[in-house]
Amino acid sequence: MKAWSRWQDWVTLVAGIYAALSPIWVDGASGAAASLIVLGVLIALTSLVSLAKPGTVATEWLNALWGVLLFVAPWAITYTEGQGASWTSWVVGVVTVVLSLTAVPASRAAHREAAQH
């Protein structure tokens, strides 16, 4: 697998950037701003590493973890009353988890291929 070619990582990169910037335009993000920014940046950075080094399986699992944390953040940090911030967390979290987990097999295959050469 070539670097910078996996579509799942590109989508999670955009989702992470969206989450990180969402406090600018999302209603009810005042209490959620820190979690949206931090987890969004973590998702974006991990996606960049996955894009640059497609055989790094750990980055896919890390992105899945960040997605789960973002999904549960509205309840854990209690900003469910902010509809925009909550929905941003839930949607970006689910997208990140699903796409990261679907990229694990391809990442494992790239890792095995790199190890053989």
Backbone bond lengths (Angstrom), bond angles and torsions (degrees), N, CA, C in turn:
res aa  C-N    CA-C-N  psi(-1)  N-CA   C-N-CA  omega(-1)  CA-C   N-CA-C  phi
1 M - - - 1.446 - - 1.530 108.69 -
2 K 1.296 115.23 135.34 1.452 120.66 -179.71 1.526 110.88 -83.35
3 A 1.322 114.76 148.41 1.465 120.09 175.71 1.530 109.69 -64.23
4 W 1.289 115.96 149.51 1.470 124.56 176.20 1.522 113.04 65.70
5 S 1.337 117.85 26.46 1.461 118.80 -176.20 1.527 115.01 -121.26
6 R 1.318 119.16 -12.21 1.465 119.78 -175.24 1.530 110.29 -82.22
7 W 1.331 115.78 119.42 1.461 120.88 -174.33 1.531 112.63 -65.09
8 Q 1.334 117.71 -32.29 1.468 119.75 179.64 1.529 110.97 -60.15
9 D 1.324 116.34 -40.86 1.462 120.17 -179.67 1.522 111.70 -69.40
10 W 1.326 117.18 -34.78 1.464 119.57 175.92 1.532 111.01 -64.97
11 V 1.327 116.75 -41.75 1.467 119.88 179.93 1.527 110.74 -66.88
12 T 1.339 117.55 -42.42 1.468 118.72 178.29 1.521 111.52 -67.86
13 L 1.324 117.73 -30.78 1.465 120.53 174.99 1.522 110.10 -62.41
14 V 1.325 116.73 -47.85 1.468 120.86 179.11 1.531 110.39 -64.23
15 A 1.333 117.25 -40.61 1.466 120.50 178.63 1.525 111.05 -63.30
16 G 1.327 117.36 -40.92 1.464 120.72 177.87 1.515 112.02 -64.44
17 I 1.320 116.48 -42.95 1.472 120.05 177.67 1.523 110.06 -63.59
18 Y 1.336 116.33 -41.76 1.468 119.91 177.94 1.525 110.77 -59.70
19 A 1.325 117.25 -46.73 1.466 120.76 -179.81 1.530 110.58 -61.97
20 A 1.327 117.01 -43.32 1.463 120.66 -177.75 1.522 112.26 -65.07
21 L 1.326 116.65 -34.48 1.469 120.40 -178.83 1.519 113.50 -92.39
22 S 1.321 117.57 -10.92 1.466 121.24 -173.78 1.533 115.39 -59.82
23 P 1.335 120.87 -29.07 1.465 117.59 177.53 1.532 113.77 -59.62
24 I 1.325 117.07 -16.58 1.461 120.32 178.25 1.528 110.90 -68.68
25 W 1.334 117.87 -38.93 1.459 120.50 -173.19 1.527 115.45 -122.06
26 V 1.313 119.04 -6.16 1.464 121.36 -176.14 1.522 110.08 -90.81
27 D 1.338 115.50 133.11 1.467 120.75 176.50 1.522 110.26 -69.92
28 G 1.308 116.38 142.93 1.455 121.87 176.34 1.510 114.14 75.63
29 A 1.319 117.65 21.91 1.454 120.22 -175.86 1.520 113.10 -93.41
30 S 1.321 117.81 1.43 1.471 118.59 -176.16 1.528 111.84 -59.85
31 G 1.322 118.73 -47.81 1.457 121.15 178.79 1.512 113.02 -79.14
32 A 1.321 116.12 -14.96 1.455 121.21 -176.73 1.511 113.01 -100.80
33 A 1.309 116.91 -7.05 1.466 120.91 -171.39 1.524 112.20 -55.14
34 A 1.305 117.72 -47.12 1.467 119.97 -176.36 1.521 111.65 -61.76
35 S 1.323 117.67 -46.38 1.465 119.41 -178.62 1.525 111.29 -68.63
36 L 1.326 117.65 -39.17 1.461 119.67 178.06 1.526 111.36 -64.25
37 I 1.313 116.94 -42.54 1.461 120.50 -178.89 1.521 110.87 -68.36
38 V 1.329 116.59 -51.14 1.472 120.10 -175.71 1.525 111.04 -64.09
39 L 1.312 117.75 -50.25 1.467 119.47 -178.38 1.526 111.44 -69.31
40 G 1.322 117.60 -35.16 1.461 120.19 175.54 1.515 112.05 -62.17
41 V 1.330 116.69 -43.21 1.465 120.48 177.94 1.529 110.24 -65.65
42 L 1.330 117.62 -41.63 1.471 120.12 178.16 1.527 111.38 -61.57
43 I 1.327 116.71 -42.43 1.468 120.50 178.15 1.529 109.89 -63.01
44 A 1.324 117.02 -45.51 1.464 120.32 -179.06 1.532 111.49 -63.75
45 L 1.321 117.22 -44.77 1.470 120.16 -179.83 1.522 111.81 -64.77
46 T 1.318 116.42 -43.23 1.461 120.04 179.40 1.528 110.42 -65.21
47 S 1.325 116.75 -36.57 1.467 120.38 176.86 1.522 111.21 -65.13
48 L 1.319 116.69 -39.24 1.466 120.19 177.22 1.524 111.35 -61.92
49 V 1.330 116.62 -42.23 1.467 119.83 177.58 1.525 109.90 -64.05
50 S 1.326 117.65 -41.19 1.466 120.83 178.23 1.521 111.54 -62.85
51 L 1.321 116.00 -38.41 1.463 119.67 178.29 1.522 111.56 -67.38
52 A 1.321 116.64 -42.06 1.464 120.94 -177.86 1.526 112.12 -72.68
53 K 1.329 116.23 -36.13 1.471 121.34 -177.82 1.527 108.46 -129.31
54 P 1.332 117.23 82.67 1.465 120.26 -173.10 1.521 115.42 -64.39
55 G 1.311 119.01 -12.67 1.456 121.26 179.42 1.510 113.91 -92.39
56 T 1.309 117.73 7.31 1.461 121.22 179.79 1.527 108.81 -89.76
57 V 1.312 115.65 94.82 1.463 121.86 -174.60 1.530 111.46 -65.80
58 A 1.322 117.01 -34.36 1.465 120.76 -176.67 1.526 112.34 -59.41
59 T 1.329 116.78 -30.71 1.472 118.04 -179.15 1.515 111.79 -67.96
60 E 1.319 117.13 -31.86 1.468 119.55 177.40 1.527 110.30 -67.63
61 W 1.335 116.08 -42.04 1.462 119.89 178.19 1.526 111.08 -67.38
62 L 1.323 116.89 -38.38 1.471 119.66 176.71 1.522 111.00 -62.58
63 N 1.316 116.92 -43.66 1.459 119.17 178.63 1.522 111.07 -62.46
64 A 1.327 117.09 -38.13 1.466 119.70 176.43 1.532 110.02 -62.15
65 L 1.325 117.10 -41.13 1.461 121.03 177.39 1.523 111.12 -62.56
66 W 1.346 116.98 -46.96 1.473 119.65 178.97 1.531 110.11 -60.16
67 G 1.330 117.05 -38.54 1.461 120.56 178.48 1.517 112.49 -63.97
68 V 1.330 116.78 -41.75 1.471 120.40 177.18 1.532 110.09 -63.31
69 L 1.326 116.47 -44.90 1.464 119.89 179.37 1.522 111.36 -61.83
70 L 1.331 116.57 -39.95 1.466 119.85 178.37 1.521 110.38 -66.65
71 F 1.318 117.45 -37.91 1.465 121.17 179.53 1.523 111.78 -64.09
72 V 1.323 118.50 -41.64 1.472 120.82 -177.59 1.533 112.78 -85.87
73 A 1.318 117.55 -10.39 1.469 121.06 -176.85 1.536 114.19 -55.76
74 P 1.335 120.89 -40.24 1.469 118.15 -179.98 1.527 113.44 -58.84
75 W 1.316 117.35 -33.69 1.461 119.91 178.23 1.523 110.90 -82.47
76 A 1.319 116.80 -42.09 1.468 120.45 -176.91 1.520 112.11 -68.68
77 I 1.308 117.23 -36.90 1.463 121.01 -177.29 1.529 110.43 -101.21
78 T 1.304 116.00 0.08 1.469 125.28 175.98 1.530 113.51 56.60
79 Y 1.321 115.26 59.33 1.461 118.61 170.45 1.527 111.59 -123.25
80 T 1.336 116.02 31.44 1.461 120.01 179.05 1.526 112.65 -65.72
81 E 1.323 117.31 -21.97 1.470 119.35 178.60 1.526 111.82 -70.81
82 G 1.297 117.94 -21.74 1.468 121.91 174.94 1.516 109.50 -84.59
83 Q 1.325 116.41 93.82 1.463 121.07 -172.69 1.533 113.18 -56.97
84 G 1.308 117.46 -45.33 1.462 120.20 -178.41 1.515 112.40 -63.25
85 A 1.324 116.08 -45.79 1.466 120.62 -179.77 1.525 110.73 -66.85
86 S 1.323 116.77 -41.04 1.467 120.44 179.68 1.522 111.09 -63.00
87 W 1.323 116.38 -49.19 1.460 119.68 -179.14 1.522 111.77 -64.57
88 T 1.316 117.00 -35.84 1.465 119.72 175.62 1.525 109.61 -61.17
89 S 1.325 117.42 -46.22 1.464 121.22 178.92 1.515 111.68 -61.40
90 W 1.309 116.60 -45.59 1.460 119.88 -177.36 1.527 112.23 -66.43
91 V 1.321 117.00 -47.45 1.467 120.23 -176.81 1.528 111.07 -68.10
92 V 1.326 117.18 -48.56 1.466 119.59 179.85 1.530 110.11 -64.35
93 G 1.323 116.87 -37.57 1.465 119.90 178.21 1.516 112.20 -62.06
94 V 1.321 117.27 -47.58 1.471 121.14 -179.57 1.530 110.53 -65.34
95 V 1.322 117.17 -45.80 1.466 120.60 179.31 1.532 110.19 -58.14
96 T 1.321 116.35 -44.41 1.465 120.46 -178.52 1.521 111.50 -64.75
97 V 1.320 117.42 -45.36 1.468 120.56 -179.63 1.525 110.82 -63.19
98 V 1.321 116.37 -50.07 1.466 120.07 -176.16 1.530 111.11 -62.15
99 L 1.329 116.82 -47.87 1.465 118.78 -177.35 1.523 112.40 -70.34
100 S 1.317 117.42 -34.82 1.465 119.45 177.49 1.522 111.04 -65.46
101 L 1.317 116.47 -42.08 1.460 119.35 179.90 1.522 112.01 -69.82
102 T 1.336 117.51 -31.87 1.468 118.59 176.93 1.532 111.32 -73.25
103 A 1.330 117.47 -19.93 1.466 120.82 179.35 1.527 112.87 -87.17
104 V 1.328 117.85 -12.53 1.471 120.62 -178.20 1.527 112.39 -58.44
105 P 1.333 120.62 -48.10 1.476 118.88 -179.54 1.538 112.94 -59.98
106 A 1.315 117.24 -41.44 1.469 119.71 178.83 1.521 110.90 -66.75
107 S 1.306 116.32 -36.38 1.463 120.29 178.58 1.525 110.60 -67.80
108 R 1.318 116.64 -40.69 1.472 120.20 176.51 1.521 111.10 -62.52
109 A 1.329 116.68 -42.00 1.463 120.53 179.25 1.532 110.47 -64.05
110 A 1.322 117.62 -41.26 1.460 120.73 177.63 1.510 111.08 -65.25
111 H 1.327 116.80 -36.12 1.463 121.09 177.90 1.534 110.61 -65.63
112 R 1.330 116.48 -45.34 1.468 120.70 178.54 1.525 110.88 -62.69
113 E 1.327 116.68 -41.95 1.462 121.07 -179.84 1.527 110.49 -63.71
114 A 1.324 116.95 -41.90 1.466 120.91 179.40 1.534 110.99 -67.19
115 A 1.315 116.73 -34.34 1.462 120.86 -179.15 1.537 111.28 -71.37
116 Q 1.310 117.11 -28.03 1.463 120.85 -179.04 1.523 112.49 -78.18
117 H 1.320 117.07 -21.12 1.469 120.16 -176.78 1.476 111.27 -95.37
